[in-house]
Amino acid sequence: MNHPKTRFAPSPTGLMHLGNARTALFSALFGERFLLRIEDTDQERSRNEFVSELLDDLRWMGLEWDEGPGSAQPTSDYFQSQRDEVYAHYYDHLERAELAYPCFCTPTELEVARKVQLNAGQPPRYSGKCGRLSAEDVERRLQKGLQATLRFRVPRNSTVEFNDRVRGPQKFNTDDIGDFIIRRADGSPAFFFCNAIDDALMGVTHVMRGEDHLTNTPRQLLILKALGLHTPDYAHISLVLGDDGAPLSKRNGSRSINQLREEGYIPLALVNMLARIGHHYENENLMSLDELKRHFDIGHLGKSPSRFDIAHLNHWQESAIRKADDAYLWNWLRAETRAIVPEPQRARFIDMVRSNCVFPDQAHEWARILFTDELTPSPEIEAVARQAGEAFFLAALDAVAEAGDNFDMFMAQLKAKSGAKGKQLFMPLRAALSGRLDGPELIKLYQAQEPFVLRKRLAEYAGAAT
């Protein structure tokens, strides 16, 4: 395969969601060169703030582009809203060759015709009646101030064939397509048109996109053939569904990339999860972005819809946390968490986070438990501690005084003094020191707490003063 060049071409009309993020990832993993283009021809809905968020999301995921915008400021190279002159040139070419024509049909007329065709059991497509207007008829309508769309004249009784890199050989009869709009009545370019033109002019060799765009492809191939422009290979990837089998939405678990960032997901976890939705890797371990790219195989893309499962993402989040180094995890914590962790306990706390936490909120809760006076155990957990009795905690205070930071000595002393063992030894201590019955190993809880905090918490159940 000769140096594939791929692209990601989002419309900045909202925050990037998981489906778009997966398309961007697959395109970046497959392409030797990766292009980013902003398709912002919908001026009513496109927003610069969405462009800015999009760029931040891609960079956060680790997806750097070889060509594309460096900021949200529109430029003529990679923002379609700035490329009207380019599209006008090709519109003019098609009109001069009588391969496109103005259409004056109103939305009402088109809807009536559509209903008539459906009622007759026919597929709805444009009749082509405006394509039969003479130049004089067209001029007369324009003089009256009527607005016209521009339609591409589809050749009759022909076949459009191409080999989709995921779905195999595809064949479409042009009589089932009908003449379609390539320029709207307000002068803005239709998606079919500018998307195809820019792919050709920008040298894109492979277009990876959702299977919902499959029926757009014959239209775009017809346009490119009519203009004598390069045609890329297409790979229409399966859609991402929610856990209920319906299209992914907020209702069934979808989140924007922005939301996932704010919740504390690690980018490496997200890309490992996305890379495996609809694509198979032999290696089932967490991989770096370079490893994911090296082992990506377009032949391993599946045809069937794939489901997003939050448990799948959380599995990779846990793996990413376990592999992260101390500096990364420290910066991953919330600022208010870092503020309450004593400097001498930083390394121990990070070690606890790595083995016990998946999200920053969980880490913050453990920092609060270990390093503040805000310990408020539930009545059930408090009862677990009190069941051990005052004598147990008096023995624990004596053991702390003798053992200091030596946990093994502390436990040996407490076991000898109290006679407790097994759960009767560990659970009351865990409840007293953390207000919880789960979490880090007891040795880590013991050694992470300042001595005066440790003694205070034991004393609360011993009926003694610190």
KEPA-509168 format. One record per residue (C-alpha): residue in one letter; z negated, x negated, y; residue number from 1. Coordinates in nm, 4 decimals. Each point is the difference from the previous one (the first is absolute). Example, Ala and Ser with C-alpha at 12.3 -4.5 7.8 and 13.67 -1.06 7.14 Angstrom:
<recs>
rest, zz, xx, yy, nr
A, -0.7800, -1.2300, -0.4500, 1
S, 0.0660, -0.1370, 0.3440, 2
</recs>
This chain:
<recs>
rest, zz, xx, yy, nr
M, 0.0000, 0.0000, 0.0000, 1
N, 0.1077, -0.1510, 0.3337, 2
H, -0.2742, -0.0008, 0.2605, 3
P, -0.0872, 0.3713, 0.0252, 4
K, -0.0795, 0.1212, 0.3509, 5
T, -0.2117, 0.3139, 0.0149, 6
R, -0.1354, 0.2103, 0.2821, 7
F, -0.2739, 0.2432, 0.0907, 8
A, 0.1134, 0.2565, 0.2558, 9
P, -0.2822, 0.2399, 0.0934, 10
S, -0.0009, 0.2701, 0.2665, 11
P, -0.3001, -0.0441, 0.2346, 12
T, -0.1012, 0.3656, 0.0054, 13
G, -0.3441, -0.0413, -0.1579, 14
L, -0.2274, -0.2410, -0.1820, 15
M, 0.1401, -0.1822, -0.3022, 16
H, -0.0964, 0.1645, -0.3294, 17
L, -0.0162, -0.1318, -0.3547, 18
G, 0.3542, 0.1010, -0.0963, 19
N, 0.1516, -0.1888, 0.2926, 20
A, -0.2294, -0.2960, -0.0602, 21
R, 0.1196, -0.0246, -0.3610, 22
T, 0.3650, 0.0100, 0.1121, 23
A, -0.0708, -0.2805, 0.2472, 24
L, -0.1803, -0.2008, -0.2676, 25
F, 0.2731, 0.0365, -0.2636, 26
S, 0.2629, -0.0971, 0.2577, 27
A, -0.1978, -0.3077, 0.1040, 28
L, -0.0687, -0.1009, -0.3612, 29
F, 0.3654, 0.0270, -0.1038, 30
G, 0.1764, -0.1422, 0.3042, 31
E, 0.0451, -0.3673, 0.0697, 32
R, 0.0362, 0.1122, 0.3601, 33
F, -0.1885, 0.3039, 0.1247, 34
L, 0.1058, 0.1928, 0.3084, 35
L, -0.2040, 0.2510, 0.2002, 36
R, 0.1880, 0.2605, 0.2047, 37
I, -0.1565, 0.2796, 0.2051, 38
E, 0.1942, 0.3271, -0.0323, 39
D, -0.1214, 0.1713, 0.3161, 40
T, 0.2914, 0.2300, 0.0830, 41
D, -0.2357, 0.3013, -0.0054, 42
Q, -0.1087, -0.0454, 0.3606, 43
E, -0.2268, 0.3040, 0.0017, 44
R, -0.2205, -0.1238, -0.2867, 45
S, 0.0368, -0.3802, 0.0107, 46
R, -0.2890, -0.1811, 0.1684, 47
N, -0.0568, -0.3639, 0.0948, 48
E, -0.3590, 0.0244, -0.1237, 49
F, 0.1314, 0.0881, -0.3472, 50
V, 0.2280, -0.3050, 0.0117, 51
S, -0.2965, -0.2175, 0.0933, 52
E, -0.2100, 0.1465, -0.2820, 53
L, 0.2886, -0.0473, -0.2433, 54
L, 0.0349, -0.3691, 0.0870, 55
D, -0.3753, -0.0479, -0.0364, 56
D, -0.0011, 0.1767, -0.3381, 57
L, 0.2823, -0.2133, -0.1382, 58
R, -0.1609, -0.3217, 0.1205, 59
W, -0.3358, 0.1097, -0.1422, 60
M, 0.1704, 0.0525, -0.3376, 61
G, 0.1394, -0.3528, 0.0251, 62
L, 0.3625, 0.1162, 0.0353, 63
E, 0.1671, -0.2304, 0.2495, 64
W, 0.3622, 0.0747, 0.0862, 65
D, 0.2752, -0.2578, 0.0464, 66
E, 0.1862, 0.2175, 0.2501, 67
G, -0.1321, 0.2793, 0.2168, 68
P, -0.2116, 0.0837, 0.3044, 69
G, -0.2875, -0.2199, 0.1038, 70
S, -0.1712, 0.2775, 0.1940, 71
A, 0.0156, 0.3735, 0.0691, 72
Q, 0.2231, -0.0600, 0.3023, 73
P, 0.3477, 0.1359, -0.0864, 74
T, 0.2818, -0.2532, -0.0154, 75
S, 0.3701, 0.0581, -0.0593, 76
D, -0.0019, -0.2003, -0.3230, 77
Y, -0.2480, 0.1889, -0.2154, 78
F, -0.0727, 0.3341, 0.1685, 79
Q, 0.2634, 0.2670, -0.0584, 80
S, -0.0823, 0.1719, 0.3290, 81
Q, 0.1523, -0.3044, 0.1734, 82
R, 0.3228, -0.0098, -0.2030, 83
D, 0.1914, 0.2994, 0.1386, 84
E, 0.2958, -0.2177, 0.1038, 85
V, 0.0342, -0.1285, -0.3557, 86
Y, 0.0093, 0.3508, -0.1440, 87
A, 0.2332, 0.1261, 0.2766, 88
H, 0.2543, -0.2636, -0.1012, 89
Y, 0.0108, 0.1273, -0.3570, 90
Y, -0.0002, 0.3659, 0.1030, 91
D, 0.3049, -0.0728, 0.2132, 92
H, 0.1679, -0.1817, -0.2888, 93
L, -0.0484, 0.2988, -0.2324, 94
E, 0.1203, 0.2527, 0.2582, 95
R, 0.3117, -0.2010, 0.0802, 96
A, 0.0762, -0.0177, -0.3730, 97
E, -0.0617, 0.3780, -0.0246, 98
L, -0.2784, -0.0705, -0.2492, 99
A, -0.2546, 0.1820, 0.2175, 100
Y, 0.0229, 0.3096, 0.2216, 101
P, -0.2146, 0.1984, 0.2450, 102
C, -0.1689, 0.3105, -0.1399, 103
F, -0.0986, 0.2869, 0.2292, 104
C, -0.1662, 0.2201, -0.2619, 105
T, -0.3393, 0.1243, 0.1117, 106
P, -0.3102, -0.0252, -0.2184, 107
T, 0.0136, 0.3785, -0.0430, 108
E, 0.3597, -0.0088, -0.1236, 109
L, -0.0818, -0.2777, -0.2433, 110
E, -0.3041, 0.1840, -0.1352, 111
V, 0.2007, 0.3206, -0.0548, 112
A, 0.2723, -0.1932, -0.1839, 113
R, -0.2644, -0.1727, -0.2095, 114
K, -0.1563, 0.3299, -0.1077, 115
V, 0.3401, 0.1477, -0.0873, 116
Q, 0.0778, -0.2980, -0.2221, 117
L, -0.3380, 0.0148, -0.1718, 118
N, 0.0348, 0.3743, -0.0620, 119
A, 0.3389, -0.0666, -0.1568, 120
G, -0.1535, -0.2591, -0.2300, 121
Q, 0.1715, -0.2888, 0.1784, 122
P, -0.1601, -0.3251, 0.1148, 123
P, -0.0454, 0.0113, 0.3794, 124
R, 0.2361, -0.2339, 0.1800, 125
Y, 0.1913, 0.0047, 0.3249, 126
S, 0.3309, 0.1859, -0.0148, 127
G, 0.1797, -0.2522, 0.2208, 128
K, 0.1305, 0.2634, 0.2388, 129
C, -0.0473, -0.2114, 0.3142, 130
G, 0.1958, -0.2759, -0.1711, 131
R, 0.3068, 0.2203, 0.0360, 132
L, -0.0273, 0.0358, 0.3780, 133
S, 0.2862, -0.1437, 0.2063, 134
A, -0.0621, -0.2563, 0.2717, 135
E, 0.0593, 0.2771, 0.2561, 136
D, -0.2585, 0.2250, -0.1665, 137
V, -0.2531, -0.2791, 0.0065, 138
E, 0.0658, -0.0807, 0.3648, 139
R, -0.0260, 0.3679, 0.0981, 140
R, -0.3439, 0.0296, -0.1626, 141
L, -0.1201, -0.3188, 0.1610, 142
Q, 0.1171, 0.1251, 0.3397, 143
K, -0.2136, 0.3088, -0.0522, 144
G, -0.3020, -0.2266, -0.0377, 145
L, -0.0462, 0.0656, -0.3718, 146
Q, -0.1941, -0.2701, -0.1816, 147
A, 0.1471, -0.1506, -0.3133, 148
T, -0.1303, -0.1967, -0.2915, 149
L, 0.2267, -0.2565, -0.1617, 150
R, 0.0835, 0.0521, -0.3668, 151
F, 0.1377, -0.2493, -0.2474, 152
R, 0.3133, 0.1256, -0.1729, 153
V, -0.0731, -0.0335, -0.3713, 154
P, 0.3093, -0.0524, -0.2185, 155
R, 0.0643, 0.2937, -0.2298, 156
N, -0.0016, -0.0040, -0.3800, 157
S, -0.1210, -0.3585, -0.0243, 158
T, -0.2832, -0.1739, -0.1801, 159
V, -0.2583, -0.2400, 0.1389, 160
E, -0.1392, -0.2302, -0.2668, 161
F, -0.2565, -0.2777, 0.0155, 162
N, -0.2452, -0.1730, -0.2318, 163
D, -0.3569, 0.0541, 0.1072, 164
R, -0.2186, -0.2997, -0.0892, 165
V, -0.2739, 0.2329, -0.1269, 166
R, 0.1694, 0.3225, -0.1041, 167
G, 0.3252, -0.1360, -0.1403, 168
P, 0.3555, 0.1334, 0.0563, 169
Q, 0.0261, 0.2787, 0.2594, 170
K, 0.2940, 0.2305, 0.0663, 171
F, 0.0445, 0.2585, 0.2785, 172
N, 0.2890, 0.2392, 0.0642, 173
T, 0.0907, 0.0039, 0.3675, 174
D, 0.0729, 0.3739, -0.0131, 175
D, -0.3737, 0.0486, -0.0620, 176
I, -0.0880, -0.1981, 0.3111, 177
G, 0.2026, 0.1573, 0.2787, 178
D, 0.0560, -0.1401, 0.3490, 179
F, -0.3341, -0.1163, 0.1358, 180
I, -0.1404, -0.0721, 0.3454, 181
I, -0.0071, -0.3645, 0.1078, 182
R, -0.0888, 0.0625, 0.3675, 183
R, -0.2257, 0.2773, 0.1222, 184
A, 0.0869, 0.2303, 0.2896, 185
D, -0.2344, -0.1944, 0.2293, 186
G, 0.1969, -0.3179, -0.0710, 187
S, -0.2567, -0.1632, -0.2270, 188
P, 0.1234, -0.1518, -0.3284, 189
A, -0.0813, 0.1674, -0.3311, 190
F, -0.1935, -0.1982, -0.2595, 191
F, 0.2944, -0.0191, -0.2412, 192
F, 0.2073, -0.1775, 0.2591, 193
C, -0.2109, -0.2543, 0.1862, 194
N, -0.1942, -0.0941, -0.3121, 195
A, 0.3188, -0.0893, -0.1867, 196
I, 0.1607, -0.1750, 0.2978, 197
D, -0.3021, -0.2204, 0.0618, 198
D, -0.0393, -0.0945, -0.3664, 199
A, 0.3603, -0.1189, 0.0000, 200
L, -0.0114, -0.1822, 0.3349, 201
M, -0.3318, -0.1672, -0.0793, 202
G, 0.1217, -0.1334, -0.3336, 203
V, -0.2399, 0.1949, -0.2210, 204
T, 0.1027, -0.0530, -0.3618, 205
H, -0.2509, 0.2275, -0.1732, 206
V, -0.1512, 0.3249, 0.1252, 207
M, -0.3197, 0.1048, -0.1740, 208
R, -0.1207, 0.3480, 0.0917, 209
G, -0.1450, 0.3188, -0.1446, 210
E, 0.2001, 0.2122, -0.2417, 211
D, -0.0079, 0.2837, 0.2545, 212
H, 0.2730, -0.1966, 0.1807, 213
L, 0.2293, -0.0096, -0.3033, 214
T, 0.2250, 0.2803, 0.1273, 215
N, 0.0362, -0.1785, 0.3349, 216
T, 0.1698, -0.2944, -0.1679, 217
P, 0.3447, 0.1523, -0.0686, 218
R, 0.0210, 0.1066, 0.3646, 219
Q, -0.0832, -0.3497, 0.1153, 220
L, 0.2463, -0.1588, -0.2402, 221
L, 0.2727, 0.2284, 0.1353, 222
I, -0.0818, -0.1068, 0.3567, 223
L, -0.0013, -0.3708, -0.0833, 224
K, 0.3258, 0.0272, -0.1935, 225
A, 0.1662, 0.1823, 0.2892, 226
L, -0.1072, -0.2748, 0.2402, 227
G, 0.0808, -0.2871, -0.2362, 228
L, -0.3600, -0.1221, 0.0083, 229
H, -0.2050, -0.1748, -0.2675, 230
T, -0.1843, 0.2259, -0.2464, 231
P, -0.3391, -0.1088, -0.1370, 232
D, -0.1386, 0.0573, -0.3465, 233
Y, -0.2424, 0.2918, -0.0168, 234
A, -0.3229, 0.0320, -0.1968, 235
H, -0.1647, 0.3409, 0.0259, 236
I, -0.3604, -0.0370, -0.1108, 237
S, -0.2109, 0.2777, -0.1459, 238
L, -0.2202, 0.2030, 0.2310, 239
V, -0.3769, -0.0404, 0.0151, 240
L, -0.1880, 0.3151, -0.0961, 241
G, -0.3635, 0.0944, 0.0452, 242
D, -0.2489, 0.0234, -0.2843, 243
D, 0.0952, 0.3674, -0.0392, 244
G, 0.3685, -0.0766, -0.0528, 245
A, 0.1012, 0.1389, 0.3399, 246
P, 0.1649, -0.2088, 0.2749, 247
L, -0.2523, -0.2369, 0.1507, 248
S, -0.1866, 0.1549, 0.2934, 249
K, -0.3439, 0.0012, 0.1631, 250
R, -0.0950, 0.2866, -0.2300, 251
N, 0.0383, -0.2037, -0.3192, 252
G, -0.1355, -0.3352, 0.1087, 253
S, 0.2573, -0.1635, 0.2249, 254
R, -0.1218, -0.2210, 0.2818, 255
S, 0.1796, -0.1865, 0.2744, 256
I, -0.0098, -0.3802, -0.0153, 257
N, -0.2050, 0.0146, 0.3186, 258
Q, -0.2643, 0.2117, -0.1767, 259
L, -0.0148, -0.2381, -0.2952, 260
R, -0.0500, -0.2934, 0.2361, 261
E, -0.2843, 0.1796, 0.1767, 262
E, -0.1650, 0.0878, -0.3327, 263
G, -0.0137, -0.3698, -0.0853, 264
Y, 0.2701, -0.0312, -0.2625, 265
I, 0.1258, -0.3552, -0.0454, 266
P, 0.3764, -0.0424, 0.0491, 267
L, 0.0398, -0.1950, -0.3246, 268
A, -0.1549, 0.2948, -0.1868, 269
L, 0.2431, 0.2438, 0.1604, 270
V, 0.3128, -0.2065, -0.0703, 271
N, -0.1052, -0.0590, -0.3618, 272
M, -0.0411, 0.3741, -0.0456, 273
L, 0.3249, 0.0935, 0.1793, 274
A, 0.1994, -0.2655, -0.1867, 275
R, -0.0906, 0.1702, -0.3263, 276
I, 0.0781, 0.3600, 0.0981, 277
G, 0.3382, 0.0519, -0.1629, 278
H, 0.0432, -0.3692, -0.0815, 279
H, -0.1226, -0.1906, -0.3058, 280
Y, -0.1560, -0.3466, 0.0006, 281
E, -0.0916, -0.1823, -0.3199, 282
N, -0.2927, -0.1635, 0.1801, 283
E, -0.2773, 0.2572, 0.0385, 284
N, -0.2249, -0.2255, 0.2098, 285
L, -0.0297, -0.0141, 0.3773, 286
M, 0.2924, -0.2002, 0.1371, 287
S, 0.0736, -0.1541, 0.3371, 288
L, 0.2901, 0.1333, 0.2040, 289
D, 0.2035, -0.3074, -0.0967, 290
E, -0.0682, 0.0659, -0.3686, 291
L, 0.0921, 0.3670, 0.0361, 292
K, 0.3264, -0.1047, 0.1620, 293
R, 0.0784, -0.2663, -0.2590, 294
H, -0.0409, 0.2441, -0.2884, 295
F, 0.1527, 0.3090, 0.1626, 296
D, 0.2921, 0.1319, -0.2040, 297
I, 0.2177, 0.2823, 0.1306, 298
G, 0.0770, 0.0796, -0.3630, 299
H, -0.3670, 0.0900, -0.0489, 300
L, 0.0149, 0.2888, 0.2481, 301
G, -0.0505, 0.3340, -0.1727, 302
K, 0.1975, 0.3205, 0.0510, 303
S, -0.2888, 0.2414, -0.0424, 304
P, -0.2268, 0.0986, 0.2907, 305
S, -0.3181, -0.2033, 0.0221, 306
R, -0.3473, 0.1229, 0.0831, 307
F, -0.2429, -0.1422, 0.2508, 308
D, -0.3524, -0.0206, -0.1397, 309
I, -0.2816, -0.1114, 0.2309, 310
A, -0.1845, -0.1398, -0.3032, 311
H, 0.2988, -0.2316, -0.0572, 312
L, -0.0272, -0.1281, 0.3570, 313
N, -0.3772, -0.0424, -0.0306, 314
H, 0.0491, -0.2072, -0.3168, 315
W, 0.2143, -0.2467, 0.1942, 316
Q, -0.2432, 0.0096, 0.2913, 317
E, -0.2796, -0.1070, -0.2319, 318
S, 0.2171, -0.2790, -0.1431, 319
A, 0.0883, -0.1226, 0.3489, 320
I, -0.3651, -0.0021, 0.1072, 321
R, -0.1011, -0.1996, -0.3067, 322
K, 0.2670, -0.2647, 0.0703, 323
A, -0.0489, -0.0271, 0.3775, 324
D, -0.1646, -0.3126, 0.1383, 325
D, -0.3185, -0.0003, 0.2068, 326
A, 0.1712, -0.0354, 0.3388, 327
Y, 0.2331, 0.2929, -0.0680, 328
L, -0.2808, 0.2283, -0.1146, 329
W, -0.2170, -0.0933, 0.2977, 330
N, 0.2758, 0.1004, 0.2422, 331
W, 0.0715, 0.3130, -0.2062, 332
L, -0.3540, 0.1255, 0.0661, 333
R, -0.0671, 0.2230, 0.2962, 334
A, -0.1241, -0.1771, 0.3148, 335
E, -0.3281, 0.1929, -0.0143, 336
T, -0.0475, -0.1193, -0.3585, 337
R, 0.0518, -0.3640, 0.0904, 338
A, -0.2496, 0.0435, 0.2858, 339
I, -0.2926, 0.0854, -0.2311, 340
V, 0.0600, -0.2603, -0.2743, 341
P, -0.2226, -0.3061, 0.0613, 342
E, 0.1972, -0.3224, 0.0101, 343
P, -0.1979, -0.1611, -0.2873, 344
Q, 0.0785, 0.3001, -0.2209, 345
R, 0.3710, 0.0251, 0.0780, 346
A, 0.1282, -0.1716, -0.3155, 347
R, -0.2343, 0.1992, -0.2242, 348
F, 0.0965, 0.3265, 0.1683, 349
I, 0.3741, -0.0711, -0.0340, 350
D, -0.0553, -0.0715, -0.3689, 351
M, -0.1693, 0.3397, -0.0339, 352
V, 0.2839, 0.1692, 0.1847, 353
R, 0.2592, -0.1586, -0.2248, 354
S, -0.1617, 0.1266, -0.3184, 355
N, -0.1307, 0.3377, 0.1163, 356
C, 0.2032, 0.1429, 0.2891, 357
V, 0.3491, 0.1402, 0.0387, 358
F, -0.0064, 0.1191, 0.3622, 359
P, -0.1590, -0.1282, 0.3235, 360
D, -0.2228, 0.3090, 0.0230, 361
Q, -0.1588, -0.0908, -0.3335, 362
A, -0.0617, -0.3561, 0.1183, 363
H, -0.1568, 0.1312, 0.3188, 364
E, -0.2351, 0.2189, -0.2002, 365
W, -0.1185, -0.3001, -0.2017, 366
A, -0.0449, -0.2097, 0.3150, 367
R, -0.2111, 0.2801, 0.1460, 368
I, -0.2061, 0.0194, -0.3191, 369
L, -0.0587, -0.3734, -0.0214, 370
F, -0.0405, -0.1083, 0.3594, 371
T, -0.1513, 0.2919, 0.1944, 372
D, -0.3050, 0.2246, -0.0254, 373
E, 0.2208, 0.3049, -0.0575, 374
L, -0.0888, 0.0525, -0.3655, 375
T, -0.0345, 0.3712, -0.0741, 376
P, 0.0071, 0.0570, -0.3756, 377
S, 0.0433, 0.3499, -0.1335, 378
P, -0.3070, 0.1709, -0.1529, 379
E, 0.1497, -0.0548, -0.3468, 380
I, 0.0379, -0.3743, 0.0492, 381
E, -0.3387, -0.0322, 0.1674, 382
A, -0.1495, 0.1703, -0.3073, 383
V, 0.1557, -0.2658, -0.2253, 384
A, -0.1811, -0.2695, 0.1956, 385
R, -0.3325, 0.1841, 0.0144, 386
Q, 0.0016, 0.0626, -0.3759, 387
A, -0.0630, -0.3725, -0.0469, 388
G, -0.3371, 0.0400, 0.1736, 389
E, -0.1824, -0.1961, 0.2687, 390
A, -0.1152, -0.2675, -0.2436, 391
F, 0.3635, -0.0880, -0.0792, 392
F, 0.0812, -0.0608, 0.3655, 393
L, -0.3241, -0.1882, 0.0642, 394
A, 0.1049, -0.2276, -0.2851, 395
A, 0.3457, -0.0276, 0.1626, 396
L, -0.1569, -0.1077, 0.3305, 397
D, -0.2006, -0.2688, -0.1808, 398
A, 0.3151, -0.1161, -0.1803, 399
V, 0.1943, -0.0251, 0.3279, 400
A, -0.2781, -0.2095, 0.1506, 401
E, 0.0152, -0.2437, -0.2897, 402
A, 0.3765, -0.0070, -0.0651, 403
G, 0.1521, 0.0221, 0.3476, 404
D, 0.3807, -0.0102, -0.0297, 405
N, -0.0099, -0.0824, -0.3727, 406
F, 0.1041, 0.3315, -0.1557, 407
D, -0.0427, -0.1113, -0.3613, 408
M, -0.3561, -0.1107, 0.0708, 409
F, -0.0681, 0.3248, 0.1854, 410
M, 0.1162, 0.2104, -0.2952, 411
A, -0.1916, -0.2070, -0.2506, 412
Q, -0.3187, 0.0322, 0.2047, 413
L, 0.0458, 0.3746, 0.0533, 414
K, 0.0735, 0.0620, -0.3660, 415
A, -0.3091, -0.1903, -0.1024, 416
K, -0.2270, 0.1646, 0.2578, 417
S, 0.1265, 0.3584, -0.0438, 418
G, 0.0994, 0.0093, -0.3664, 419
A, 0.3175, 0.1907, 0.1009, 420
K, 0.3363, -0.0778, -0.1542, 421
G, 0.3570, 0.1332, -0.0142, 422
K, 0.0704, 0.2974, 0.2238, 423
Q, -0.3709, 0.0395, 0.0765, 424
L, 0.0199, -0.3450, 0.1590, 425
F, 0.3373, 0.0098, 0.1746, 426
M, 0.0449, 0.3558, 0.1226, 427
P, -0.3193, 0.0318, 0.2100, 428
L, 0.0823, -0.3321, 0.1669, 429
R, 0.3582, 0.1084, 0.0741, 430
A, -0.1207, 0.3322, 0.1410, 431
A, -0.2613, -0.1675, 0.2202, 432
L, 0.2225, -0.2813, 0.1299, 433
S, 0.3213, 0.1970, 0.0621, 434
G, -0.0786, 0.3712, -0.0135, 435
R, 0.2705, 0.0287, -0.2654, 436
L, 0.0321, -0.0264, -0.3762, 437
D, 0.3434, -0.1638, 0.0014, 438
G, 0.1652, -0.2892, 0.1787, 439
P, -0.0263, -0.3793, -0.0021, 440
E, -0.1922, -0.1935, -0.2637, 441
L, -0.3721, 0.0023, 0.0608, 442
I, -0.0053, -0.3769, 0.0547, 443
K, 0.2451, 0.0441, 0.2896, 444
L, -0.2095, 0.2766, 0.1560, 445
Y, -0.3117, -0.2167, -0.0307, 446
Q, 0.1498, -0.3170, 0.1441, 447
A, 0.1947, 0.1670, 0.2819, 448
Q, -0.3026, 0.1575, 0.1664, 449
E, -0.2220, -0.1799, 0.2477, 450
P, -0.3436, -0.0724, -0.1568, 451
F, -0.1865, 0.2254, 0.2446, 452
V, 0.2404, 0.2902, -0.0748, 453
L, -0.0431, -0.0561, -0.3746, 454
R, -0.3784, 0.0053, 0.0272, 455
K, 0.0021, 0.3032, 0.2274, 456
R, 0.2080, 0.2076, -0.2431, 457
L, -0.2153, -0.0938, -0.2969, 458
A, -0.3156, 0.0684, 0.1976, 459
E, 0.1105, 0.3547, 0.0821, 460
Y, -0.0474, 0.0881, -0.3671, 461
A, -0.3080, -0.2192, -0.0540, 462
G, -0.2221, 0.1735, 0.2491, 463
A, -0.0458, -0.3377, 0.1677, 464
A, 0.0811, -0.1497, 0.3374, 465
T, 0.2559, -0.2759, 0.0439, 466
</recs>
